[in-house]
Amino acid sequence: MSRMPQVTALEIIRFLKYQGFIEDRQSGSHLTLLHEYRNFSVTVPVHSGCDVGRGLAVRILKDAGFSVEDYLRGR
């Protein structure tokens, strides 16, 4: 199992958009992305200048249906 690198919210969002997610709505500092064809969404906290914690990044990817390996291959 690969170790998740330190990433920013924008890097996760870029990966998810490349995988077919689109911006749905934003509430404060949380951006919700929707996958139109798979019909579900994930929320990413967007705090400028801050990295997303590794555990949270892994959880966001898992909720979106991806593994750390998928992320590392796709970035």
HELIX and SHEET records of a PDB file:
HELIX    1   1 ALA A    9  TYR A   18  1                                  10    
HELIX    2   2 ARG A   54  ASP A   63  1                                  10    
HELIX    3   3 VAL A   68  GLY A   74  1                                   7    
SHEET    1   A 2 VAL A   7  THR A   8  0                                        
SHEET    2   A 2 ASP A  51  VAL A  52 -1                                        
SHEET    1   B 3 PHE A  21  SER A  27  0                                        
SHEET    2   B 3 HIS A  30  HIS A  35 -1                                        
SHEET    3   B 3 PHE A  40  PRO A  45 -1                                        
END                                                                             
